């Protein structure tokens, strides 16, 4: 009998404890049952004594449901591994981004330093003295002139080294020499007071020697020699120059044969003859000067590059 009574009391105590646990779980929310199981025994006894015995039945019914819900909400081990993996990837990505940002910053600093050096160099160039700029320009002009002079000399040597160049040089020299003899003989016949090289002019009155036929023999000989040289070397002459020489020869022949010789071969030439002689000589003088200058220009310019005209060079005397 006593054993049965003890068993009944023990069952009642167990039921009370179960009701206490269920009530605690319902009041504390999910996970309370687990906390209850792990709390110290003295605390469980104290809390159990404070709970009302009337709530033991309801707590006993819901205990299994609350414990299952708490177990379902507990995180799985696989999710913990996934979170740990994501944290490692984020850390690696963060480190890579920080490294890239550091490299970009260093490159930006380098570019800034380079731009500063360029700005300093430009400032120094803008601040160069005007004297230095002028000296550089003067040296550049002198260098260009020297190069052009050397190029002219080289071209002259090259031109003279060829057979056609040699023949052309000889042709111009021969024509110029015959033309100079014509001019000198005309000066002797027209105005004996003129020195060789002076501009040829027809005097206001003819000297007695001018009206002598013998004074014009030398003129005729030199004119004939000039025509022969021109006819022989016309092929190597400039077209424009050849045409002008041809016109000069025609004027010279017509003036000598039609106006000068008829007057000087008479003992007493008439006024008309003297006037015709003057007009013929003026026509010769008018054409002789331009032809001589054309030959000179052709001699200096043909097959030779012309030197550029150098403008203001006020500092030539300075070093």
C-alpha positions as CSV (number, residue, x, y, z in Angstrom):
1,X,0.0,0.0,0.0
2,X,2.7,2.4,0.8
3,X,4.5,1.6,-2.4
4,X,1.5,2.3,-4.5
5,X,1.0,5.6,-2.7
6,X,4.6,6.6,-3.4
7,X,4.3,5.8,-7.1
8,X,1.1,7.9,-7.3
9,X,2.9,10.8,-5.6
10,X,5.9,10.4,-7.9
11,X,3.6,10.5,-11.0
12,X,1.9,13.6,-9.7
13,X,5.3,15.3,-9.2
14,X,6.4,14.4,-12.7
15,X,3.2,15.8,-14.1
16,X,3.6,19.0,-12.2
17,X,7.1,19.4,-13.5
18,X,5.9,18.7,-17.1
19,X,3.2,21.3,-16.7
20,X,5.8,23.7,-15.3
21,X,8.0,23.2,-18.3
22,X,5.1,23.6,-20.8
23,X,4.0,26.8,-19.1
24,X,7.4,28.2,-19.1
25,X,7.8,27.4,-22.9
26,X,4.5,29.1,-23.7
27,X,5.4,32.2,-21.7
28,X,9.0,32.5,-22.9
29,X,8.6,31.8,-26.6
30,X,10.6,29.5,-28.9
31,X,13.7,28.0,-27.4
32,X,12.4,28.3,-23.9
33,X,12.1,24.6,-23.5
34,X,15.7,24.2,-24.3
35,X,16.7,26.9,-21.8
36,X,14.5,25.2,-19.2
37,X,16.2,21.9,-19.7
38,X,19.7,23.4,-19.3
39,X,18.9,25.8,-16.4
40,X,20.1,24.9,-12.9
41,X,17.9,22.6,-10.9
42,X,17.4,25.1,-8.1
43,X,16.1,27.7,-10.6
44,X,13.8,25.2,-12.1
45,X,12.4,24.4,-8.7
46,X,11.8,28.0,-7.8
47,X,10.1,28.9,-11.0
48,X,8.0,25.7,-10.9
49,X,6.8,26.6,-7.4
50,X,5.6,30.0,-8.6
51,X,3.6,28.7,-11.6
52,X,0.0,27.8,-11.1
53,X,-0.9,24.1,-11.0
54,X,-4.1,24.8,-13.1
55,X,-2.0,25.4,-16.3
56,X,-0.2,22.1,-16.2
57,X,-2.6,20.3,-18.5
58,X,-2.4,22.9,-21.4
59,X,1.3,23.1,-21.0
60,X,1.6,19.3,-21.3
61,X,-0.4,19.3,-24.6
62,X,1.7,22.0,-26.3
63,X,5.2,20.9,-25.2
64,X,5.8,18.6,-28.1
65,X,4.7,21.2,-30.7
66,X,6.9,24.0,-29.3
67,X,9.9,21.8,-29.1
68,X,9.4,20.7,-32.8
69,X,9.0,24.3,-33.9
70,X,12.2,25.4,-32.1
71,X,14.1,22.5,-33.7
72,X,12.9,23.5,-37.2
73,X,14.1,27.1,-36.7
74,X,17.5,26.1,-35.5
75,X,20.1,26.8,-38.3
76,X,21.5,23.9,-40.2
77,X,25.3,23.3,-40.2
78,X,25.4,23.7,-44.0
79,X,24.1,27.3,-43.7
80,X,26.8,28.1,-41.3
81,X,29.4,26.9,-43.8
82,X,27.8,29.0,-46.5
83,X,27.9,32.1,-44.4
84,X,31.5,31.5,-43.6
85,X,32.3,31.1,-47.3
86,X,30.5,34.3,-48.3
87,X,32.4,36.2,-45.6
88,X,35.8,34.9,-47.0
89,X,34.8,35.9,-50.6
90,X,33.8,39.4,-49.4
91,X,37.1,39.8,-47.5
92,X,39.1,38.8,-50.6
93,X,37.1,41.2,-52.9
94,X,37.5,44.0,-50.4
95,X,41.3,43.4,-50.4
96,X,41.4,43.4,-54.2
97,X,39.4,46.6,-54.4
98,X,41.7,48.3,-51.9
99,X,44.8,47.2,-53.8
100,X,43.3,48.6,-57.1
101,X,42.4,51.8,-55.4
102,X,45.9,52.1,-54.1
103,X,47.5,51.5,-57.5
104,X,45.1,54.1,-59.1
105,X,46.1,56.6,-56.4
106,X,49.8,56.1,-57.0
107,X,49.3,56.5,-60.8
108,X,47.3,59.7,-60.2
109,X,50.1,61.1,-58.0
110,X,52.7,60.2,-60.7
111,X,50.6,62.0,-63.4
112,X,50.2,65.0,-61.1
113,X,53.9,65.3,-60.6
114,X,54.6,65.0,-64.3
115,X,52.0,67.7,-65.1
116,X,53.7,69.9,-62.6
117,X,57.1,69.4,-64.3
118,X,55.5,70.2,-67.7
119,X,53.9,73.4,-66.2
120,X,57.3,74.5,-64.8
121,X,59.0,73.9,-68.1
122,X,56.4,75.9,-70.0
123,X,56.7,78.7,-67.5
124,X,60.5,78.8,-68.0
125,X,60.1,78.8,-71.8
126,X,57.6,81.6,-71.7
127,X,60.0,83.5,-69.5
128,X,63.0,83.3,-71.9
129,X,64.6,86.7,-72.6
130,X,63.9,88.5,-75.9
131,X,67.6,88.7,-76.5
132,X,68.0,85.0,-76.5
133,X,65.1,84.6,-79.0
134,X,66.6,87.3,-81.2
135,X,70.0,85.6,-81.2
136,X,68.4,82.3,-82.1
137,X,66.6,83.9,-85.0
138,X,69.7,85.7,-86.2
139,X,71.7,82.4,-86.1
140,X,68.9,80.7,-88.0
141,X,69.0,83.3,-90.8
142,X,72.8,83.1,-91.0
143,X,72.6,79.4,-91.2
144,X,70.0,79.5,-94.0
145,X,72.1,81.9,-96.0
146,X,75.2,79.9,-95.7
147,X,73.4,76.7,-96.7
148,X,71.9,78.5,-99.7
149,X,75.3,79.8,-100.7
150,X,76.8,76.4,-100.5
151,X,73.9,75.0,-102.5
152,X,74.5,77.6,-105.2
153,X,78.2,76.8,-105.4
154,X,77.5,73.0,-105.5
155,X,74.9,73.5,-108.3
156,X,77.4,75.6,-110.2
157,X,80.1,72.9,-109.9
158,X,77.6,70.2,-110.9
159,X,76.3,72.2,-113.9
160,X,79.8,73.1,-115.0
161,X,80.9,69.4,-114.7
162,X,78.5,68.3,-117.5
163,X,79.1,68.7,-121.2
164,X,75.9,70.7,-121.8
165,X,76.7,72.9,-118.9
166,X,80.2,73.6,-120.2
167,X,78.8,74.5,-123.6
168,X,76.1,76.7,-122.2
169,X,78.7,78.6,-120.1
170,X,80.9,79.0,-123.1
171,X,78.0,80.3,-125.2
172,X,77.0,82.9,-122.7
173,X,80.6,84.0,-122.2
174,X,81.1,84.3,-126.0
175,X,77.9,86.3,-126.6
176,X,78.6,88.6,-123.7
177,X,82.2,89.2,-124.9
178,X,81.0,90.0,-128.5
179,X,78.3,92.3,-127.2
180,X,80.8,94.1,-125.0
181,X,83.0,94.7,-128.1
182,X,80.0,96.1,-130.0
183,X,79.3,98.5,-127.2
184,X,83.0,99.6,-126.9
185,X,83.3,100.1,-130.6
186,X,80.0,102.1,-130.7
187,X,81.3,104.2,-127.8
188,X,84.5,104.9,-129.7
189,X,82.7,105.9,-132.9
190,X,79.8,107.9,-131.3
191,X,81.4,109.5,-128.2
192,X,85.2,109.0,-127.9
193,X,85.2,110.7,-124.5
194,X,83.4,107.8,-122.9
195,X,85.4,105.3,-120.8
196,X,84.9,101.5,-121.3
197,X,82.0,100.4,-119.2
198,X,80.2,103.7,-119.0
199,X,76.6,103.8,-120.2
200,X,76.4,104.4,-123.9
201,X,74.7,107.7,-124.9
202,X,74.2,109.5,-128.2
203,X,75.7,113.0,-127.9
204,X,73.8,116.2,-128.9
205,X,76.3,116.8,-131.7
206,X,78.3,114.3,-133.6
207,X,82.1,114.6,-133.5
208,X,83.9,114.8,-136.8
209,X,85.3,111.3,-136.2
210,X,81.8,110.0,-135.9
211,X,81.1,110.9,-139.5
212,X,84.1,109.1,-140.9
213,X,83.4,105.7,-142.5
214,X,86.6,104.1,-141.1
215,X,85.3,104.7,-137.5
216,X,82.4,102.2,-138.2
217,X,84.4,99.4,-139.7
218,X,85.1,97.9,-136.3
219,X,81.5,98.2,-135.3
220,X,80.5,96.2,-138.3
221,X,83.1,93.5,-137.7
222,X,82.0,93.0,-134.0
223,X,78.3,93.0,-135.0
224,X,79.0,90.2,-137.6
225,X,81.0,88.2,-135.0
226,X,78.1,88.6,-132.5
227,X,75.6,87.3,-135.0
228,X,77.8,84.3,-135.9
229,X,78.2,83.3,-132.2
230,X,74.4,83.7,-131.6
231,X,73.6,81.6,-134.6
232,X,76.0,78.9,-133.5
233,X,74.9,78.7,-129.8
234,X,71.3,79.6,-130.1
235,X,70.3,76.0,-129.2
236,X,71.6,76.2,-125.6
237,X,70.2,79.7,-124.9
238,X,67.0,80.5,-123.1
239,X,64.1,81.0,-125.5
240,X,63.2,84.5,-124.3
241,X,66.8,85.6,-124.4
242,X,67.3,84.2,-127.9
243,X,64.2,86.1,-129.1
244,X,65.5,89.3,-127.6
245,X,69.0,88.9,-129.1
246,X,67.4,88.2,-132.5
247,X,65.4,91.5,-132.3
248,X,68.6,93.3,-131.3
249,X,70.5,91.9,-134.2
250,X,67.7,93.0,-136.6
251,X,67.7,96.5,-135.1
252,X,71.5,96.7,-135.3
253,X,71.6,95.7,-138.9
254,X,68.8,98.0,-140.0
255,X,70.3,101.0,-138.2
256,X,73.8,100.5,-139.5
257,X,72.9,99.7,-143.1
258,X,70.0,102.0,-143.6
259,X,70.8,105.0,-141.5
260,X,74.4,105.1,-140.3
261,X,76.4,104.0,-143.4
262,X,74.6,106.2,-145.9
263,X,75.4,109.2,-143.7
264,X,79.0,108.5,-143.0
265,X,79.9,107.6,-146.6
266,X,79.0,111.1,-147.8
267,X,81.4,113.9,-147.4
268,X,78.6,116.3,-146.5
269,X,75.6,114.4,-145.1
270,X,72.3,116.2,-145.2
271,X,70.2,117.1,-142.1
272,X,67.8,114.4,-142.9
273,X,70.6,111.8,-143.1
274,X,72.0,113.1,-139.7
275,X,68.6,112.8,-138.1
276,X,68.1,109.3,-139.4
277,X,71.6,108.4,-138.2
278,X,70.7,109.7,-134.7
279,X,67.4,107.8,-134.6
280,X,69.2,104.6,-135.7
281,X,71.9,105.0,-133.1
282,X,69.3,105.7,-130.4
283,X,67.4,102.5,-131.4
284,X,70.7,100.5,-131.1
285,X,71.5,102.0,-127.6
286,X,67.9,101.4,-126.5
287,X,68.1,97.7,-127.2
288,X,71.7,97.0,-126.3
289,X,71.4,97.7,-122.6
290,X,68.5,95.4,-121.9
291,X,70.1,92.5,-123.9
292,X,73.4,92.9,-122.0
293,X,71.5,92.8,-118.6
294,X,69.5,89.7,-119.7
295,X,72.7,87.8,-120.6
296,X,74.1,88.8,-117.2
297,X,71.0,87.6,-115.4
298,X,70.8,84.4,-117.4
299,X,74.5,83.7,-116.6
300,X,73.8,84.0,-112.8
301,X,70.4,82.3,-112.7
302,X,70.3,79.5,-115.3
303,X,70.5,76.0,-113.6
304,X,71.4,77.8,-110.3
305,X,68.9,78.2,-107.4
306,X,68.4,81.8,-106.5
307,X,69.2,82.9,-103.0
308,X,66.2,83.8,-100.9
309,X,65.8,87.5,-100.1
310,X,66.7,87.9,-96.4
311,X,64.5,90.5,-94.7
312,X,65.6,92.7,-91.8
313,X,68.9,91.6,-90.3
314,X,69.7,94.4,-88.0
315,X,71.9,92.3,-85.8
316,X,74.3,91.1,-88.4
317,X,77.1,93.0,-86.8
318,X,76.4,91.3,-83.4
319,X,77.7,87.9,-82.4
